[in-house]
Amino acid sequence: MRRRTFIAGLGSAAAWPVMARAQQGDRVRRIGVLMGGDENDPEQRPRLSAFTQALADLGWTNDRNLRMDIRWGGGDTNRIRALAQELVGLQPDIILTNGLPATGSVRRETATIPIVFVGVGDPVVSRIVTRLDRPSENITGFAVFESSLGGKWLQLLSDIAPGLRRAAVMFNPDTSPDVWRFLASLETAAQSLKIVPITAPVHSDVEIETAIIALGRELGGGLVVMPGVFATARASPIILAAARNNVPVVYSQSFFARAGGLLSYGVDQVDTWRRAASYIDRILRGTKPAELPVQLPTKFELVVNLKTAKALGLTVPQSILLSADEVIE
């Protein structure tokens, strides 16, 4: 697998001396983890595994000097809010949150327990932090998307489906309220490519099916699935509906393509989770969250599913095959 690396402007966490890592003290530290997605999502386990392994490399291991309390929101905002209250009530030393709904819910529950987030698109626009370089109060973390990706997704979809004339942008406004940050670059690309962009807010499997059926009724319809815990939890219904209705779709996360989606382009999430361990480590050693800048994405990956392209009657351009990090045959 080939990977391309993009370097963010902000500095990475400084390394800690080996000797300091070994000196953990006797007290067992407690980490609360609020996952916005589904426990059965196959992509979540590798991310958690990368995170726990990175923690172990830094000297923190379960049942020795660390205890992790993990809760799963399943893309349900009401459940996420309830779990945020539960975790804060446990009074952990630190809380790791995944996704905007989980991060926002924990943020509202505590102004004292340190919080490290992953999976938040634009934490400033979302009002999670006031600044990237010096976040406020008790929270910092790792942003995982850039606004320019909107245009990139549409360009890739147009390259692989040259007959594209209409492109729906699918998202759940309850779990992805900041999705508009991608729309400016997407609309600019749409104008250049002579593609009509359509917003497709959805809240259920029925609405997903209805939106995709409408796209498949006429030639030239395509779909851009925006990032969010709702879409992640409903990957299977989206992929199956797209296949039944012969609709090409581009996704923001690689597991969609590996599960049968056409193609994906987005942040290497496993790398982000691995990097999050360094901030957990530093905060447990006494660094204040406000002293740690919010980190921007450093690795992106393009995954193409040739089997799905063939089923849709599409020929993948050589330019995409050459730039892909993974090609599924």
N, C-alpha and C positions, 0 to 999 in steps of 0.2 A: 504494500500500500504506500503510495507516495503522498507526502503531506507538504503543504506550503505554509510558511509561517509569516504572519503579519505582526510587526512589533508595535505595541501601543505606546503612546507618548508618556504614560506614567511609569515610574520605576517599579520594579518587582520587589517583593519582600526580601529584606536582607537575610543572608544565611546566619544561622546561630552556630557558635563553636560546638564541636562535638562534646566537649566536657560539659557545657551548659545543658545540652540536651539530656545528658545522663542524670542530671541532678533534678529530679522531679519532686522530691519530698515524699512524705508518707501519706498525705491526704489524698483521697480519691476525688478526682474532679468529675463533675456531672455536666454532660452536654445534652441539651434538649434539641431534637431535630424535628422540624415540621416540614414534611414533604407535601407540596400542593397537589401532586399527582396521585396515580393509582399504584397500590402495592404490587399489583400483578403486571405492571408495565415492565417489559423485559429490559428496557434501557435504564431503569432506575437502579437496579442492582449493581451493574458495572460502575456507575457513578459513585454509589456509596462504597463499593469495594475499593475504588481508587482513593477515595477520601480516607477510609480507615487505614489503608496501607500506608498512605502518606503520613498520617498521624503516627502510625507505628514506627516509621522511619525517623520521626522526630522524637520518639521516646514515649508516646502515649498509647497504651494498649488496654483493651477491655479486660475487666476482672483483675487488673493489677493496680493501675493508678487512674483508671478512667471508667465512667459508666455512661452509656448512651441511652437516652429515652427517645425512641423514634415513633412518630405519629404520621399517619397518612390521611390526607384530605380528600383524595379521590376526585378532585376537580369540583367539589361541592363547597361553595362559599360559606354556607351556614355551618357545615361541619368544620371547615378550616378555622372559622372564628371560635367555635367551641373548643377545638383542640389547642388553639393559641392560649386561651384562658387556662386550660388544663396544664399546659407546659409551664407557663409563667407561675402558676400556683405551686409547682414543684420546686421553685426557686433554684434552678440550675446555675452553675457558674457562667454559662454562656449558652446562647441559642443559635443554631444554624437554621436558616429558612431557605426554602426553595420556591421561587416564583413570586410574582407581585402580590397575589391575594394572601399568601402565607406571611410574607414579609410585612405587608401593611397591617395585618391582623395582630401580629406580635408587637409591632411598633406601637400600636394603639394601647396595648396592654401593659407595657413597661417602658419607663424612661431611665431605668437603672441597670437592668441586666444587659450585658453586652450582647449585641446581635451581629452575626455575619451572614449576609445574604448571597445567594447565587440565583441565577435565572431571572434577574430583573433587567428589563430592557434599558430604560433611561431613568435611573433612580432620582435624578434632579427633577425632571418633568413630572415624575410620579410622586414627588414630594416625600420621598423616602429619606433623602439627604439634601442639604442646602447647597453643598459644593462637592465636586469630585475630589479635589486635591486635599481638602480638609473637611471631612464629613462632620456633621454636628452630633454632639451628645454621645449616645451609646451605640451607634450603628455604623457599619462599613461593609464592604463586600465586593462582589464581582459582577459587573454588568456583562450581559451576554449577547447583546445585539446592537447594531448600528443603523441609523436611519437610512443610510444609503443602500441597505440590503433590499428595500422594497423594489428599487429599480433593477437590481441584480437578479432578483427572482423572476421578474417579468421578462427580462432579456433572455435568461436561460430558457424559460418556457417557450418564448417565441423562436429561439434558435432550434429547439428540438421539435416544435410543432409549428412550422412556418405558415400554416394556414390559419393561425390564431387571429381572430377578429374581435372577440369579446373575452374579457378575463374578470371573473368574480373574485373578490377578496373576502374570504370566509374567516369569521372570528366570532367569539362570544363576547359581547360588550361588558358582561358582568365580571368575567375573569381576565379580560384583556382590554381594560379601559384606555390604555395608552397606545393602542394599535395605530392610531392616526399618525404616530411619529414616522411610520414607514410610507404613508400615503403620498407625501410630496414627491419623493424620488420615484415612486411607482407611477404617479400621474405624469411626471416629466418623461419617463421612459415610454409610457403609453402613447403620449402625443407624438413622440419621435417614431414609434413603431406603428402608428395608426391603428391602435387597439383601443377599444372602448372599455374603460374600467367600470366595474359594477361592485357596489358593496353588498355583502351577503351576511348580515348578522344572524347568528343561529344560537338556539338555546337547548336543542334536543336532537335526538337521532332523526325524528320525523322531519324537522326543519332542514337538517343536513341532506337527507334524501330528496326532499322537495327542491332544494336549491340546485343539486347536482342533476336531477332529472331535467330541470328547466334549461341548464347549460347544454345537455345532450340532445335536446330537441332539434337544434339547428347546427349546421356545420360551423366550425370556427370558434366553439366555446372552450374555454380553459379555466383553470382554478388555481388560485394562490392561497394556500392554507397558512394563515398567520400563526405565529408562536403563541402558546398559552396552554395552561393545564387542561382546559376543556378539550382542545383538539388532541392533545397528547393522550388523554383518557379515552378518546373515541377514534383512535387511529384506524381500527378495523372497519367500523361502519363507513368511514370516509373512503378508505381504499377500495372496499367492495363496491360501494355505490359508484365510484369513478370508473371501475372496471365494467360494471353492468351497463353504464351509459356512455362508454367510450369517450370519457373526458380526460384529457391530459392534465396532470396536477404537479405543481412544484411545492415542496415542503421546506420548512426551516430546520428540520432535525433529521439526522441520518437514519434513524431507526425506521422512519416511514418508508424510505426507499428499500431498506433491507427487508421490510415486511410486505413488500409488493407494490409500493408506490413508484411512480415514474422516476423522479429525481429529487434530490434534496441539496440544499446549500446552506450552510450555517456554521455556527461556532462549534468547535470540538468540545462538547460538554464534559467529557471525561477529564480532559486537561484542566478545565475550569474547576472542577471539583477537587482535583489533586492540588491545585494552587490554593484553594480555600483552606486546606489544612494548615498552611503556613501562617495564616492570619489567626486561626484558632490557637495555634501554638504560641504565637507572640502575645495574644491577649491573656491566655492562661498564665503567662510568665510576668504579666504586669503592664504591658503596653495598653494604652487607652485606645478604644476604637477610633476616636476622633483624630488620632495621630497617624492612622493608617489610611492612605488614599484609596478611593474606590478604583479598582483595577479594570481596565478595558480588555476586550478579547485579544488574544495573541495567536490563536490557531483557528483556521476555518477549514471545512472539508466539503468536497463535492462528491456525491455518490449518485451513480446512474444505474438503473435497473434495465438491462437490455431485454430481458424476458418480457417485462411489461411494455416496453417500447414496441416490441414485435407484435404483441397482442393488440396494441392500439394502431398498428399499421404505420408506425413512425420509424424513420431511419435516423439514428443518432449521428450528428455531424462529427467528423474526425476531430475537430477542434475541441469538442466537449470530451471526447474519449481521451484525448491526450492530456487534458487538464484535470481530469477526474482523479480523485484520491482513491476511489474504489469503483470498480465496474462489476456489477452482478450479472452473471450469465446464466 
